[in-house]
Structure formats: structure tokens, C-alpha cells
Amino acid sequence: MGTGEGTSLKKIDVVGAVIQNEKKEILCALRSQQMSMPGMWEFPGGKIEEGEKPEQSLRREIKEELSVQIEVGELITDVVHDYPAIQVHLFTYHAKIASGVPQANEHEKLLWLPIQDLLSLHWAPADMSTVYKLLGKNTLLDK
């Protein structure tokens, strides 16, 4: 069985976009009832497909989810989060919209929010480290 003992979580690599507008607001996406973790907020994005670079996946996913073209900037976080049935390796990147207006094709709702207000939303656990990084904190314990 190799080196992994105990239960082996299914692992997926995912990307998320921290899209900022000209008012320095961040695009937040509410997970729909059809998604896992419905009612939680996330940075839009999705699964990295076989053979794709994270930046390519992000451009493709954002086009599918939001109907916009983005320019991908620098990496913000690279975190692994264990959910009960799955292990998610999340890469989040700064991004800006190159063309189009975001549409909620897969999400229940989209919201532009100032960075300092991000903690007012109930975020999916894997996205929390990105939220803290954007706020200039390391964890919830940093004040």
C-alpha cells in the first residue's frame, strides 16, 4: 500500500481566483445548493485537469463559471485542506478581468466586497487561509 497508512483521502488539485475590481473589491461567489458545501462562500475557480498548468485551469474555469476572460497574476496561497472525504490542494492567484462582466453561471450569487469585510461571510474552509492572507493576518488569532 505504499507509505500512506490508515484511510487514504481522495486528493484533488484546485485553483481559485481572487479577482479585484478598480474599487479594490474582491469577487466572492456563493456555492449553490447543487454544489458540495452549499451556502458557503468561495473564490471562484475549479479543478486542475490532467496536463494543465494551474494558470490555464484558472482561465478555463473562470470562463466557464463566470463568462469572463481573466489575466492571472501572482500566486497568493498554496494550501492543502483535509475535508472528511477529500483532500484539496488549493492554489489561489490574484486575477483581474480582461473582458466581460461576471455572471453567476454555477454559483447562487456573486458579490463584490471590500477586503476588510471578507470575514463577514461564511467561507469554505479551504479558502480561509487566502482570506487571512488578503487581510494581512496569519490566522484567526492574529488581531
C-alpha positions as CSV (number, residue, x, y, z in Angstrom):
1,M,0.0,0.0,0.0
2,G,3.0,2.4,-0.1
3,T,3.7,4.7,2.8
4,G,0.2,6.1,3.4
5,E,-1.3,4.4,6.4
6,G,-4.9,4.4,7.5
7,T,-7.6,5.9,5.4
8,S,-6.5,7.4,2.2
9,L,-8.3,10.6,1.2
10,K,-9.1,11.3,-2.4
11,K,-6.8,14.2,-3.5
12,I,-7.8,16.9,-5.9
13,D,-5.8,20.0,-7.1
14,V,-7.9,23.1,-7.5
15,V,-7.4,26.7,-8.3
16,G,-9.2,29.8,-7.1
17,A,-9.1,33.4,-8.4
18,V,-9.0,36.4,-6.2
19,I,-10.5,38.9,-8.7
20,Q,-10.2,42.5,-7.7
21,N,-12.0,45.4,-9.4
22,E,-11.0,49.0,-9.8
23,K,-12.5,49.8,-6.4
24,K,-10.2,47.2,-4.7
25,E,-13.2,45.0,-4.0
26,I,-12.9,41.2,-4.2
27,L,-15.3,39.0,-6.2
28,C,-16.9,36.4,-3.8
29,A,-19.0,33.5,-5.0
30,L,-21.8,31.8,-3.0
31,R,-21.8,28.0,-3.6
32,S,-25.2,26.8,-4.9
33,Q,-27.4,24.1,-3.4
34,Q,-26.2,21.7,-6.2
35,M,-22.5,22.0,-5.0
36,S,-20.9,20.4,-2.0
37,M,-20.8,22.8,0.9
38,P,-23.9,24.8,-0.3
39,G,-24.3,28.2,1.3
40,M,-20.6,28.7,1.8
41,W,-18.6,31.4,0.0
42,E,-15.5,30.8,-2.1
43,F,-13.1,32.3,-4.6
44,P,-14.3,31.1,-8.0
45,G,-12.3,28.5,-9.8
46,G,-12.2,24.7,-10.1
47,K,-10.3,21.5,-10.6
48,I,-7.0,21.4,-12.4
49,E,-7.3,18.9,-15.3
50,E,-4.6,16.4,-16.3
51,G,-1.8,18.2,-18.1
52,E,-2.9,21.7,-17.3
53,K,-0.9,24.4,-15.6
54,P,-2.8,26.0,-12.7
55,E,-3.0,29.3,-14.5
56,Q,-4.5,27.6,-17.6
57,S,-7.1,25.8,-15.4
58,L,-8.0,29.1,-13.7
59,R,-8.6,30.9,-17.0
60,R,-10.7,28.0,-18.3
61,E,-12.7,27.6,-15.1
62,I,-13.4,31.3,-14.7
63,K,-14.6,31.4,-18.4
64,E,-17.0,28.5,-17.6
65,E,-18.2,29.7,-14.2
66,L,-18.4,33.5,-14.8
67,S,-18.3,34.0,-18.6
68,V,-15.3,36.4,-18.3
69,Q,-11.7,36.3,-19.5
70,I,-9.1,37.0,-16.8
71,E,-5.5,37.8,-16.6
72,V,-3.8,35.7,-13.9
73,G,-1.4,37.4,-11.6
74,E,0.8,36.2,-8.8
75,L,0.2,33.2,-6.5
76,I,-1.3,34.1,-3.2
77,T,-1.6,30.8,-1.4
78,D,-0.8,27.1,-1.9
79,V,-2.6,25.2,0.8
80,V,-3.7,21.6,1.5
81,H,-7.0,21.2,3.4
82,D,-8.4,17.9,4.6
83,Y,-12.2,17.6,4.3
84,P,-13.9,14.5,5.7
85,A,-13.9,12.6,2.4
86,I,-11.4,14.5,0.3
87,Q,-8.1,16.4,0.4
88,V,-8.0,19.6,-1.5
89,H,-4.7,21.2,-2.7
90,L,-5.7,24.8,-3.4
91,F,-3.7,27.4,-5.3
92,T,-5.2,30.9,-5.3
93,Y,-4.0,33.6,-7.6
94,H,-4.5,37.3,-8.0
95,A,-6.5,38.0,-11.1
96,K,-8.3,40.8,-12.9
97,I,-11.0,40.7,-15.5
98,A,-9.7,41.3,-19.1
99,S,-13.1,41.2,-20.7
100,G,-16.7,40.6,-19.8
101,V,-19.0,41.1,-16.8
102,P,-19.1,38.2,-14.3
103,Q,-22.3,36.1,-14.5
104,A,-23.3,33.5,-11.8
105,N,-23.5,30.5,-14.2
106,E,-22.8,27.9,-11.5
107,H,-23.0,29.9,-8.2
108,E,-26.1,31.0,-6.4
109,K,-24.8,34.6,-6.1
110,L,-21.8,36.8,-6.7
111,L,-20.8,39.7,-4.5
112,W,-18.1,42.4,-4.7
113,L,-16.8,43.0,-1.2
114,P,-14.1,45.3,0.2
115,I,-11.1,43.3,1.6
116,Q,-11.7,44.4,5.2
117,D,-15.3,42.9,5.0
118,L,-14.3,39.4,3.8
119,L,-14.7,37.9,7.3
120,S,-18.4,38.9,7.3
121,L,-19.0,35.9,5.0
122,H,-19.1,32.2,5.9
123,W,-16.2,30.9,3.8
124,A,-15.4,27.3,2.7
125,P,-12.6,26.1,5.0
126,A,-10.0,25.7,2.2
127,D,-10.5,29.4,1.3
128,M,-9.9,30.7,4.8
129,S,-6.1,30.9,4.5
130,T,-6.4,33.1,1.4
131,V,-8.9,35.4,3.3
132,Y,-6.4,35.7,6.1
133,K,-3.5,36.4,3.8
134,L,-5.5,39.1,2.0
135,L,-6.3,40.7,5.4
136,G,-2.6,40.5,6.3
137,K,-3.2,38.0,9.1
138,N,-1.7,34.5,9.5
139,T,-4.7,33.0,11.4
140,L,-7.9,34.0,13.1
141,L,-5.9,34.5,16.3
142,D,-4.0,37.5,14.7
143,K,-5.7,40.7,15.6
